[in-house]
Amino acid sequence: MTSRSLVTQGPVLSLPVAQMRSVFQPREVERKLARLQDAGGSAREHENLRAVYERMLERGPERFQVKPSGVPEMAGLYEQLPNFAQVLDDVKRHVALAQDSRDGLEVTPMLLLGPPGIGKTHFARQLAELLGTGMSLVPMSSMTAGWLLSGSSSQWKGARPGKVFEALVEGEFANPVIVVDEIDKAAADAQYDPLGALYSLLEHDTAQHFTDEFAEVAIDASQVIWITTANDERGIPDPILNRMNVFEVQAPDAEQARAIALRMYQGIRGEHDWGRHFDPEPLDEVLELLSAMPPREMRRALMTGFGNARLGQRGQVEAGDLPPAAGARKQRIGFTH
């Protein structure tokens, strides 16, 4: 099949369409819909399920299977997230395999393992933006049952399809990015296993025929790009770990932290109209203070700094405009002697 190109919204990024891929079989949906109509019962009883089947047939099964147009487009991520270089190297290998071919981009499921605040979720978002295939975020810390991923039985009140089904049926792509955030914080109970669906979803062969419990229609989820994050791998079952490439992400060193702080300053300034009131680059002393903070805190500190500088009618953020670093705050808690 001849490749085509798709231009996504946001930053201009040309994405070659390797092929169109069917993510479900319409005949199976038609059979389910006919069986539902033959079963009788009240219209309200099957209203949601019937609407899902009709929506699937309306949209059709074909989805774009795309890939980035080239490895050089990743250069910006290496600069922005230097402590994720090992992870980016892995993605780059997969991108290289998909180049000059009709194959779509396939990435081995990955686990980003590291302490809080070093930018794991931010990295996942940036990678999803680079790949351009759409992203769904599944926060496991607030998830109490596996139905969020795999859907809940249509027999239950308030039942609905899961995130995987929604990403593939409602989305435009056969290979979307799904980020399972804080997978180690999944709260399992006696009845449901929040990670249960991942046993089949993270395996290429079984993911080809993944069945959402609500729709009960096989979905091809084999091309989904899975990114999971965790602070501690001890909370993750070994069979899940064995299905992923595990990357231990370290906090950025001093030089990397300064580079991250500089790009974040420039990024925030460029994203907002009020950024024109500020200098293109921050003071060295501001970079020094920011580089001592985890990346998660940098953005909050910069927003505070910009606000304080604007209140002071200054176009330059000064060290005093920034809030105290987390460590400094902790040191002041308690009694002094």
Buried (B, 14 or more C-beta within 10 A) or exposed (E): EEEEEBEBEEEEBEBBBBBBBEBBBEEBBEEBBEEBEEEEEEEEBBEBBBEBBEEBBEBEBEBBBBBBBEEEBBEEBEEBBBBBEEBBEBBBEBBEBBBEEBEBBBBBBBBBBBEEBBBBBBBBBBBBBBBBBBBBBBBBEEBBBBBBBBBBEBEEEEBBBBBBBBBBBEBBBBBBBBBBBBBBBBEBEEEBBBBBBBBBBBBBEEBBEBBBBBBEBBBBBBBBBBBBBBBEBEBBEEEBBEBBEBBEBEBBEEEBBBBBBBBBBBBBBEEEEEBEBBEEEBBEEBBBBBBBBBBBBBBEBBEBBBEBBBEEEBEEBBBEBBBEBBEEEEEEEEEEE
